[in-house]
């Protein structure tokens, strides 16, 4: 990662510690396909906020020739709404009174010089998954942390990750005193399924590798 991109990532609004962001970058930058596969590698980001994690994943994708799909409705998750812990009034659209992080995300992607390998999709994660049919080489889940949102993202998107591909989950806290349970629960469910094994642990970031197909 270039120094200017690393500095941009540090300065961008978001909740990704630098050590965890660099772990994402390192994982994304090593994505590769077998010599018999002719398609471009695909990395999917679920939850982008203002683009902090997009910089880490996007620069990694650019380095290895992959394409990053960044999926977010850009209206903020539950804990980012007015009256909640992570509310930020600077991302409120003055005309609508609603959270809108899309303009911030676009400026971040442009400033990071990764527009050529990043595609933004604005929409609900599970709705978009209904029309998706492309294998994914790395999936990063960092959308809403409610039980409905986290399990919805996991159930909708993890089946698309190819064998040998990576699944990254953010805000995984084994101790419930440190954070909410749903990200930890989907991480544990992945391990318990026998389809995934631990690949990397950095702070609250867990990266798993798929070793078998989803069981019927």
N, C-alpha and C positions, 0 to 999 in steps of 0.2 A: 504494500500500500504506500502510495506517495505521501510525503509529509503533509502536503496541503490537504489531501483527502482525510488523513488521520485527524488533522486539526479541525476540519469541517465536521467530522463525525463527533468529535468531543463537544463542539459548540452547538450542534443541532439539538432542538428540544427533544426530550425523550427520556427513557428509563433504562437504557442499556449501559451498564458499566463498561469501561474501555476494555478490561480484560476479557469480558464475555463477548464483546463486539469483535475483538481480534480473534477469538476462538471461532466465531462464525465466519469471519473472513478467511481464516486458514482452512477451515473445512470446505467452504465454497470454492476456494481457489484450486483445490485438488480434485474436484469432480471430474471424472473421465468416463468414457464408454469403452466397451470392448471393441476390438478392431473390426468386428463384423457389423456393428451398428453404424448407420449412416446419418442418423438424426443429430440435431444440436442438443446438447445437454440442457435440461430444464431444472431450474431452482424456483421453488414457490415460497413466497413470504406471505403469511397470513397475519395481518396487523402491522401497519407501517407508521401510524401516527404522522409525524412530520418528516420522516425519512432517515432517522438516525441509523436504524438497523439496515435500511436500504443501502446506505453508503457502504457498510461493511460487506453485505452480501453482493451488492452490485459490482464493487471493485474486484471481489473474488471471482464473480462470474465473468467479468471482462478478462481477467487474467487467464482463465482456463477455456475461454471461448464458449461459455454457457450463456443462456438467456435467463434473466430473472423476471418472474411474474410477481408483481407486488399487488396484493389483493387487500383492499380495505374499503369500508363504506365511508370512512373519513368523517364520521359523526361522533367519534369517541365511544369508548366502552362505558360500562356502568359506573366504574369508579372515577371517571373523568367528567361526569355530568355536574351541573351546578349543585353545590352543597356537599359534594363528596370530596374525599381526600386529595385526589389528583386533578381537581378542576383548575383550568387555566383560562382566565377571561380574555387573554390576548389572542386566542384562536376562535373567538366568537365572531361570526359574520354579522356586521352591524345592520345589514338590511333584513336578515331573517331572524336574528337572535339565536341562531343555532351554531353548534360547533361545526367548523369546516376546516379541516387540516389539509385538504387537497392543494390549495395554493402554496402552502408551506412545503409540502412534499415535492411539488414540481420544481420549486426553486432549489431545493436541496439536491435533487437529481441532476438538474442543470449545472449547479455549481460543482458537483462532484465529477462532471464530465463522464457520466455513465448513461446518457440518454440513448446511446446506440445499442445498449444491451439490456435495458430495463423497459418493461411494458407494465403500465399501471392499469389495473382493473378496479373500477369503482362499483361496489355492490356487496351484497350480503354473502358471506362465505359459503354457507350451505346451499344457497340458491345457485351460485355460480358452479358449485360442484356437480349439480344435476346435469349440466351440459358439457362437462369436462370429460375427455376421453384420451388424454395423452399421458404416457408414463412420466413420472417425476423422479429426478435423481437426488434431489434434496428438498425436504419440506421443513419450513420453520414455522412453528405454531406459537404466536404471541398476540392473539386477538383478545377478545373478552375473557375474563377469568372467572366468570360465573360458571356454575355447573352446566347450565344449558349451553353456553357459548363454547366452553372448552371441550366438552364431550361432542358437541356438534361438529366442531372443527376436526377433532381427531377421527370420529367415525366417518366423516365425509371425505377426508383427504388422505388419511394414512393408507387406504387400500391402493392408491395410485402410485405409491413409492415402490420402485422396482426392487427386486432382490439385489442386495449389495448397495442399495441406496441408503440415504441418511434421513433420519427424522430428528429435528432439533426442537426442544420444548423449553420455553423460557419461564422463569419464576417457579422453579420446582423447589419446594421447601419441605424436606423430610420432617422438620419440627414445625407443627402448626402454629407455634408462637411467632414464627418468622414470616408467615404469609399464608395466603389462602390455599385451600386444599385441592381444587380441581386440577391445576397443572400437575401436581404430584400424583394425583389419582390416575390421570391418563398415562403418565409415565410408567407407573407401576403396572397398569393394565397391559401396556405394551410388552413389558418384560414378562409378565405372567402368561401372556399368550403363547410364548415360545417362538414367536416370529421375529423377535428383535433381541439384540444384545447391546450392552453398554459399549459405546465407542469412545466417548469423551465426557468428562465432567469439569466444568469451570464455573465456580460460583454457583449461581442458581440455574445455569444453563446445563441441560443434559442433551447429549447427542447420541442417538442409537443407530445401529446398522441393521437393516433387514436381512435375515438369514433364510427365511422361508416365506411361502405365500400365505395369505390369510386362510385359515381353516374354515371349512364349510360348517 
